[in-house]
Amino acid sequence: MEENNIVVRNLYKSFDNFSLKDVSFQVPKGRIVGFIGENGAGKSTTINLILNELKKDGGQIQLFGRDHTAFSVREDIGVVFDSCNFHDIFTADDLEKILSGIYKSWDKALFEQYLNRFRLPRTKTIGSLSKGMKMKLSIICAMAHRPKLLILDEATTGLV
């Protein structure tokens, strides 16, 4: 039996002007899956529900066979949104210090390897970086703790 990283069953979320209704899918371990749909179709909403950033109105979401609200699943997920969500005053060095305290599996050597590979400055503030450099930094931070699952929500916006 194939293991699933994500299982969504009968997901429901209602807003004043939009509703997700009866969304069901699964993402097997080791697969790359893309969400494709029109703007406003609910792709980002579904991702935010999976990440427990929004509260679902109904349905079931499991990550790695556990309820998506379990604190233990956070360690195994890397997330990159469509814009850099780190404060402009931080540097890559600051992020390394912060994130290494959050993720038990943080790999400082891997973080540094990615910074060098993508030629990102360690001491420049995020606010002074180009949009593409900010996105690269977000991807590096999402991957430096070696997540089992990487979720990208329009993460190539700004990359050329």
Beta strands, then each sheet from edge to edge (+ up, - down):
strand 1: 4-14
strand 2: 19-28
strand 3: 58-63
strand 4: 66-67
strand 5: 77-80
strand 6: 149-152
sheet 1: 2+ 1- 3+ 4-
sheet 2: 5+ 6+
end
